[in-house]
Amino acid sequence: MDAKPVSASRSIISVVALPRDSNHYGTVYGGTLMGLVDQASYAAAIRHARQVVVTVGVDHLTFLRPIRIGDVITVKASVNYVGRTSMEIGVRIETERLDTGLVEHVGSAYLTMVALDAAGKPTPVPPLKLDTDEDRRRFHEAQDRRRTQLTRAGRVVAPAEPRED
């Protein structure tokens, strides 16, 4: 299975925050953002795996600032780490303010996606090719998060090394 670069998985979704997406304060529901994060993560994971993928966990989801009705929400996702059948997807949520045009980082997330075969069983995915220092940094940070997850679950495994072709 040939390695794929991080750049091949990048996914960007942009939408306008509408009244139906907001609470009585005029700010976007966290659940609306969670749905966009999951969609962008799915797109990135399927671009990497080129097969069915499912979300198996959200390791981290942080909202830094509110998003208001009329703002443009942009969700950027890419694969940070690849195990045998799973992938960590890193997500950055930005907003472009309607009144000023200012673009701000308003949230971040890390999701774990697993590829499935036709029988619904986990199946191997291509290794991740790390082309840039940023790719390598994100991979190693994701590797640390993975070790923490496995330790919390009572499973300890040797750290995976990036496979570069």
PyMOL commands that set and color helices and strands:
alter all, ss='L'
color gray80, all
select helices_A, chain A and resi 6-8+19-21+30-49+133-152
alter helices_A, ss='H'
color red, helices_A
select strands_A, chain A and resi 4-5+11-16+53-63+72-82+86-96+103-115+128-129
alter strands_A, ss='S'
color yellow, strands_A
deselect
rebuild
show_as cartoon
